[in-house]
Amino acid sequence: MRVRTLSGLNAIPPARWDALTGTDNPFLSHAFLSALERHQVVIPANGWQPMHLVLESDRGELLAAMPAYLKGHSWGEFVFDWAWADAYARSGLDYYPKLVLAVPFSPVTGPRLLHAPGQRLRDLVPLFTTAVRELCQRQGWSSAHCLFPRPDEVGEFQQAGWLLRQGVQFHWHNRGYDSFADFLATLNSKKRKNIRRERRQASDTGLSFRMVPGNAVPDTHWGAFHRLYEKTFLEHGNLGLLPAPFFRDIGTLLGPRVQLGQVLDGDRLVAGALFLRSRTVLYGRYWGCQRELDGVHFETCYYQGIEHCIREGIQRFEPGAQGEHKIARGFLPTRTWSAHWIVDPGFRHAIADFLDRETPMVQRYHLEMTGHSPYKEHTAASSET
């Protein structure tokens, strides 16, 4: 067996990649990752160079893989290490490039080590972590970072000597609700009334709201959504790197695993939100609007997603990174993780000390946010996913 690097997913047929355990997560599918490459989103000029790690048998069988990228900056990761990069620079060392084991622009928890059925995680992690360490040392890269791994992977990385970092997101959990009203009935009176008010505001605009599978979205609506996404990103001081053909592409290839939350004025798309889904999880990603209207953002990005989960029997809804305002709308704090290998021993010690001080603060924040639960009865649904 050997671990080698690939400069692009076009080297592996989609069926071989998607046969690996974990590719039910849409962000880890060949269609999604290869679309990022095909549409020139993850390229060195954007600070993302594909450097995927694959484990193959002596006969060339694909046994396991990790999506990986050589990074020239820390944008698009959602695990913020700017202070670490600044400390390197002040010491006269280069923090970039670094190796990132993650899905670009997607702060979603999921498997980071994909493997063929029958292969065991505890056997594979030591092979990959050793290969990553050797690769970083050989190439002179400062570090490697595994972002948003699943909880069952976290312990394996820690066992391999990687430093762990915690974060907090806000997720909604389906407790077997029969309807949106059934969900509302579990909230305290104040939060229930607030959600009803926001939904009424959205309804009073006269706009219509619907969720449409990716392969049923007209080309004109993909084009309109891209313009709205790009406009909204620019208004918030960010650059929307995803081109319109990327959205059309994943909509066609992933079909109902992509959902476009549409806000329509007649037949005209005036706002929208992009969602992706696995069998058990709905993920909220990008939002765009022509102009802000009361209740429309919450209706499109949160309440339409919750209704979709209830209707489809989806267990969890992850609407994106950060956002304490989500608690009042039924989303509870959930721990996220990242794992870090720092090549330089002195900096590895300094970052470990930083994490020793940061971790209790993150844990206190998680506990404090849990105390603001909007549910009438305290729930354990805020635990790790």
C-alpha positions as CSV (number, residue, x, y, z in Angstrom):
1,M,0.0,0.0,0.0
2,R,1.1,3.6,-0.6
3,V,-0.2,7.1,0.0
4,R,0.3,9.5,-2.9
5,T,-0.9,12.9,-3.9
6,L,-3.2,13.9,-6.7
7,S,-3.3,17.4,-8.3
8,G,-7.0,16.9,-9.3
9,L,-9.9,14.5,-9.0
10,N,-10.1,14.0,-12.7
11,A,-7.4,11.3,-12.1
12,I,-10.1,9.2,-10.4
13,P,-13.4,8.0,-12.1
14,P,-16.4,9.3,-10.2
15,A,-17.8,5.9,-9.5
16,R,-14.5,4.8,-7.8
17,W,-14.4,7.9,-5.6
18,D,-18.1,7.8,-4.7
19,A,-17.8,4.1,-3.7
20,L,-15.8,5.3,-0.6
21,T,-17.6,5.5,2.7
22,G,-18.5,9.1,3.5
23,T,-19.4,10.4,0.0
24,D,-23.1,10.4,0.9
25,N,-22.1,13.8,2.3
26,P,-22.6,15.9,-0.8
27,F,-19.6,18.1,-0.2
28,L,-17.4,15.0,-0.4
29,S,-18.9,13.7,-3.6
30,H,-16.8,13.6,-6.7
31,A,-19.4,15.9,-8.4
32,F,-19.0,18.7,-5.9
33,L,-15.2,18.5,-5.4
34,S,-14.5,18.1,-9.1
35,A,-16.8,21.0,-10.0
36,L,-14.7,23.3,-7.8
37,E,-11.7,22.3,-9.9
38,R,-13.4,22.2,-13.2
39,H,-14.8,25.8,-12.8
40,Q,-11.4,27.2,-11.7
41,V,-12.5,27.9,-8.1
42,V,-9.7,26.0,-6.3
43,I,-6.6,27.1,-8.2
44,P,-3.3,28.5,-6.9
45,A,-4.3,32.0,-8.0
46,N,-7.2,31.8,-5.5
47,G,-4.9,30.3,-2.8
48,W,-6.3,26.8,-3.2
49,Q,-4.1,24.1,-4.9
50,P,-5.6,20.6,-4.9
51,M,-3.3,18.1,-3.3
52,H,-5.6,15.1,-2.6
53,L,-4.2,12.2,-0.6
54,V,-5.1,8.7,-1.8
55,L,-4.2,5.2,-0.4
56,E,-3.9,2.5,-3.0
57,S,-3.2,-1.2,-2.8
58,D,-0.4,-2.8,-4.7
59,R,-2.9,-3.7,-7.4
60,G,-4.0,0.0,-7.7
61,E,-7.3,-0.3,-5.8
62,L,-8.5,2.8,-4.1
63,L,-8.6,2.0,-0.4
64,A,-8.9,5.5,1.2
65,A,-8.7,9.2,0.4
66,M,-8.5,12.6,2.0
67,P,-9.5,15.8,0.1
68,A,-6.6,18.1,0.6
69,Y,-5.4,21.5,-0.6
70,L,-2.2,23.5,-0.4
71,K,-3.2,26.9,0.9
72,G,-1.6,30.3,0.4
73,H,-3.8,32.1,2.9
74,S,-6.5,31.3,5.5
75,W,-9.6,32.6,3.7
76,G,-12.6,30.2,3.2
77,E,-11.7,27.9,6.1
78,F,-13.9,29.1,9.0
79,V,-11.3,28.0,11.5
80,F,-9.4,31.2,12.2
81,D,-5.6,30.9,12.5
82,W,-4.6,34.4,11.5
83,A,-2.9,35.0,14.8
84,W,-0.8,31.9,14.2
85,A,0.2,33.2,10.8
86,D,1.0,36.6,12.3
87,A,3.2,35.0,15.0
88,Y,5.1,33.1,12.3
89,A,5.7,36.3,10.3
90,R,6.9,38.2,13.3
91,S,9.4,35.4,13.9
92,G,10.7,35.7,10.3
93,L,9.1,32.3,9.3
94,D,6.6,31.4,6.6
95,Y,3.3,30.1,7.7
96,Y,2.1,29.7,4.1
97,P,1.9,27.5,2.3
98,K,0.1,25.1,4.6
99,L,-1.8,21.9,3.9
100,V,-5.5,21.8,4.7
101,L,-7.6,18.7,4.8
102,A,-11.1,20.1,4.3
103,V,-13.8,21.0,1.8
104,P,-13.2,24.5,0.4
105,F,-15.6,27.2,1.6
106,S,-17.7,24.7,3.5
107,P,-17.7,24.8,7.4
108,V,-19.6,21.5,7.6
109,T,-18.8,18.6,9.8
110,G,-18.2,15.4,7.9
111,P,-15.7,12.5,7.3
112,R,-12.3,13.7,6.3
113,L,-10.9,10.3,5.8
114,L,-13.0,8.4,3.2
115,H,-12.4,4.7,2.9
116,A,-13.5,1.6,1.1
117,P,-16.0,-0.7,2.9
118,G,-14.0,-3.1,5.2
119,Q,-11.2,-0.6,5.9
120,R,-11.0,0.6,9.5
121,L,-10.5,4.2,10.5
122,R,-8.1,3.3,13.4
123,D,-5.8,1.5,10.9
124,L,-5.9,4.3,8.3
125,V,-5.4,7.4,10.3
126,P,-1.9,6.5,11.4
127,L,-1.0,5.9,7.7
128,F,-2.3,9.2,6.6
129,T,-1.0,11.3,9.5
130,T,2.4,9.9,9.0
131,A,2.3,10.6,5.3
132,V,1.1,14.2,5.9
133,R,3.9,14.8,8.4
134,E,6.5,13.5,6.1
135,L,5.1,15.5,3.2
136,C,5.1,18.8,5.2
137,Q,8.6,18.2,6.3
138,R,9.9,17.2,2.9
139,Q,8.2,20.2,1.2
140,G,9.0,22.7,3.9
141,W,5.4,23.5,4.7
142,S,4.6,24.9,8.1
143,S,1.7,22.8,9.1
144,A,-1.3,20.6,8.3
145,H,-4.9,21.2,9.4
146,C,-7.9,18.9,9.4
147,L,-11.0,21.1,9.5
148,F,-14.5,20.0,10.7
149,P,-13.8,16.2,11.1
150,R,-16.4,13.9,12.5
151,P,-16.2,13.3,16.3
152,D,-15.1,9.7,15.7
153,E,-12.1,10.9,13.8
154,V,-11.1,13.5,16.3
155,G,-9.7,11.0,18.9
156,E,-7.7,9.2,16.2
157,F,-6.0,12.5,15.2
158,Q,-5.3,13.2,18.9
159,Q,-3.8,9.7,19.3
160,A,-1.5,10.5,16.4
161,G,-0.2,13.6,18.2
162,W,-2.3,16.3,16.5
163,L,-3.5,19.4,18.5
164,L,-7.3,19.7,18.8
165,R,-9.3,22.9,18.6
166,Q,-13.0,23.3,19.4
167,G,-15.6,25.6,17.9
168,V,-19.3,26.1,18.2
169,Q,-22.0,26.1,15.5
170,F,-25.8,26.2,15.9
171,H,-27.8,23.2,14.5
172,W,-31.5,22.2,14.4
173,H,-32.5,18.7,15.4
174,N,-35.6,16.9,14.2
175,R,-37.3,15.2,17.1
176,G,-39.7,13.3,14.9
177,Y,-42.0,16.4,14.3
178,D,-45.1,15.8,12.2
179,S,-45.4,19.4,11.1
180,F,-43.9,22.9,11.6
181,A,-46.7,23.6,14.1
182,D,-45.6,20.5,16.0
183,F,-42.0,21.9,16.2
184,L,-43.4,25.3,17.3
185,A,-45.3,23.7,20.1
186,T,-42.0,22.6,21.8
187,L,-40.8,26.2,22.1
188,N,-41.5,28.7,24.9
189,S,-44.3,31.2,24.2
190,K,-42.0,34.2,23.5
191,K,-39.9,32.4,20.8
192,R,-43.0,30.7,19.3
193,K,-44.7,34.1,18.9
194,N,-41.6,35.7,17.4
195,I,-41.3,32.9,14.7
196,R,-45.0,33.3,13.8
197,R,-44.5,37.1,13.5
198,E,-41.5,36.6,11.2
199,R,-43.3,34.1,9.0
200,R,-46.3,36.5,8.8
201,Q,-43.9,39.3,7.8
202,A,-42.6,37.1,5.0
203,S,-46.0,36.2,3.9
204,D,-47.2,39.8,3.9
205,T,-44.6,40.7,1.2
206,G,-46.8,38.8,-1.3
207,L,-43.7,36.8,-2.4
208,S,-43.9,33.0,-2.8
209,F,-41.4,30.6,-1.2
210,R,-40.5,27.1,-2.4
211,M,-37.7,24.5,-2.3
212,V,-36.7,23.2,-5.8
213,P,-34.4,20.2,-6.5
214,G,-31.2,21.2,-8.3
215,N,-32.1,19.2,-11.4
216,A,-35.5,21.0,-11.7
217,V,-34.1,24.6,-11.4
218,P,-34.4,26.4,-14.8
219,D,-31.1,27.8,-16.2
220,T,-32.5,31.3,-15.9
221,H,-33.0,30.9,-12.2
222,W,-29.5,29.6,-11.7
223,G,-28.2,32.7,-13.5
224,A,-30.5,34.9,-11.4
225,F,-29.4,33.2,-8.2
226,H,-25.7,33.7,-9.0
227,R,-26.3,37.4,-9.6
228,L,-28.1,37.7,-6.2
229,Y,-25.3,35.7,-4.5
230,E,-22.6,37.8,-6.0
231,K,-24.3,41.1,-5.2
232,T,-24.9,40.1,-1.5
233,F,-21.3,38.9,-1.1
234,L,-20.0,42.2,-2.5
235,E,-22.3,44.2,-0.2
236,H,-20.7,42.5,2.8
237,G,-17.2,43.2,1.5
238,N,-16.5,39.7,0.2
239,L,-15.8,38.3,-3.3
240,G,-18.1,35.5,-4.5
241,L,-15.7,33.1,-6.2
242,L,-18.3,30.5,-7.3
243,P,-19.4,31.1,-10.9
244,A,-22.9,30.5,-12.3
245,P,-21.9,27.4,-14.2
246,F,-20.7,25.8,-10.9
247,F,-24.2,26.1,-9.4
248,R,-25.8,24.7,-12.6
249,D,-23.3,21.9,-12.7
250,I,-23.8,20.6,-9.1
251,G,-27.6,21.1,-9.5
252,T,-27.5,18.8,-12.6
253,L,-25.1,16.2,-11.2
254,L,-26.4,16.0,-7.6
255,G,-30.1,16.5,-8.4
256,P,-32.3,16.5,-5.3
257,R,-29.1,16.5,-3.1
258,V,-29.1,20.2,-4.1
259,Q,-32.1,22.3,-3.1
260,L,-32.6,25.9,-4.2
261,G,-34.8,27.8,-1.8
262,Q,-36.5,30.2,-4.1
263,V,-38.2,33.5,-3.4
264,L,-40.4,34.5,-6.3
265,D,-42.2,37.7,-7.4
266,G,-44.4,36.0,-10.0
267,D,-41.9,34.1,-12.1
268,R,-39.0,36.3,-11.2
269,L,-36.4,35.1,-8.6
270,V,-35.8,38.0,-6.2
271,A,-33.9,36.1,-3.4
272,G,-32.7,32.6,-2.9
273,A,-30.7,30.2,-0.6
274,L,-28.7,27.2,-1.7
275,F,-28.9,24.0,0.3
276,L,-27.3,20.6,0.0
277,R,-28.4,17.4,1.7
278,S,-27.3,13.9,2.6
279,R,-29.7,11.2,3.7
280,T,-29.7,12.6,7.3
281,V,-28.5,16.2,7.2
282,L,-29.6,19.4,5.4
283,Y,-26.8,22.0,5.0
284,G,-27.6,25.7,4.4
285,R,-24.9,27.4,2.3
286,Y,-25.3,30.6,0.2
287,W,-27.9,33.4,0.3
288,G,-28.6,36.2,-2.1
289,C,-31.3,38.8,-2.4
290,Q,-32.2,41.8,-4.5
291,R,-33.2,43.9,-1.4
292,E,-33.8,43.1,2.3
293,L,-37.4,42.6,3.2
294,D,-38.8,41.9,6.7
295,G,-38.9,38.2,7.5
296,V,-37.7,37.0,4.0
297,H,-34.1,36.0,5.0
298,F,-35.3,34.0,8.1
299,E,-38.2,32.4,6.1
300,T,-35.9,31.3,3.2
301,C,-32.7,30.3,5.1
302,Y,-34.2,28.8,8.3
303,Y,-38.0,28.1,8.3
304,Q,-38.2,26.7,4.7
305,G,-35.2,24.4,5.7
306,I,-36.9,23.2,8.9
307,E,-40.1,22.5,7.0
308,H,-38.0,20.5,4.4
309,C,-36.4,18.5,7.1
310,I,-39.8,17.7,8.7
311,R,-41.3,16.8,5.3
312,E,-38.4,14.6,4.2
313,G,-37.6,13.1,7.6
314,I,-34.1,14.6,7.7
315,Q,-32.5,14.4,11.2
316,R,-30.4,17.5,11.4
317,F,-30.2,21.0,9.8
318,E,-26.8,22.8,9.8
319,P,-27.5,26.4,8.5
320,G,-23.9,27.5,8.4
321,A,-21.2,28.9,10.6
322,Q,-21.7,31.1,13.7
323,G,-24.8,33.2,14.5
324,E,-26.2,33.4,18.0
325,H,-29.5,34.7,16.6
326,K,-30.2,31.2,15.4
327,I,-30.8,30.0,19.0
328,A,-34.1,31.9,19.2
329,R,-35.2,30.0,16.0
330,G,-34.6,26.6,17.4
331,F,-31.0,26.0,16.5
332,L,-28.8,24.8,19.5
333,P,-25.1,25.1,20.1
334,T,-23.1,22.1,18.8
335,R,-19.3,21.5,19.2
336,T,-17.2,21.4,16.1
337,W,-13.6,20.3,15.9
338,S,-10.3,20.8,14.0
339,A,-7.0,19.0,14.3
340,H,-3.6,20.6,13.7
341,W,-0.1,19.4,13.1
342,I,2.6,22.1,13.5
343,V,6.0,21.1,12.1
344,D,8.2,23.5,14.1
345,P,8.5,22.1,17.7
346,G,8.7,25.6,19.3
347,F,5.6,26.8,17.5
348,R,3.8,23.5,18.2
349,H,4.4,24.1,21.9
350,A,3.2,27.7,21.7
351,I,0.0,26.8,19.8
352,A,-0.6,24.0,22.2
353,D,-0.4,26.5,25.1
354,F,-2.8,28.8,23.2
355,L,-5.3,26.0,22.8
356,D,-5.0,25.1,26.5
357,R,-6.2,28.6,27.3
358,E,-8.8,28.9,24.4
359,T,-10.5,25.6,25.0
360,P,-12.1,26.4,28.4
361,M,-13.4,29.6,27.0
362,V,-15.0,27.8,24.1
363,Q,-16.5,25.3,26.5
364,R,-17.9,28.0,28.7
365,Y,-19.4,29.7,25.6
366,H,-21.0,26.5,24.6
367,L,-22.5,26.0,28.0
368,E,-23.7,29.6,28.2
369,M,-25.4,29.4,24.8
370,T,-27.0,26.1,25.8
371,G,-28.6,27.9,28.7
372,H,-30.5,30.1,26.2
373,S,-32.3,27.2,24.7
374,P,-35.7,28.3,23.3
375,Y,-37.3,25.0,24.1
376,K,-39.8,24.5,26.9
377,E,-37.9,21.5,28.2
378,H,-34.1,21.4,28.3
379,T,-32.8,19.1,25.6
380,A,-29.7,17.1,25.0
381,A,-29.9,17.9,21.3
382,S,-27.0,20.4,21.7
383,S,-24.4,17.6,22.0
384,E,-21.8,16.8,19.3
385,T,-23.0,15.4,16.0
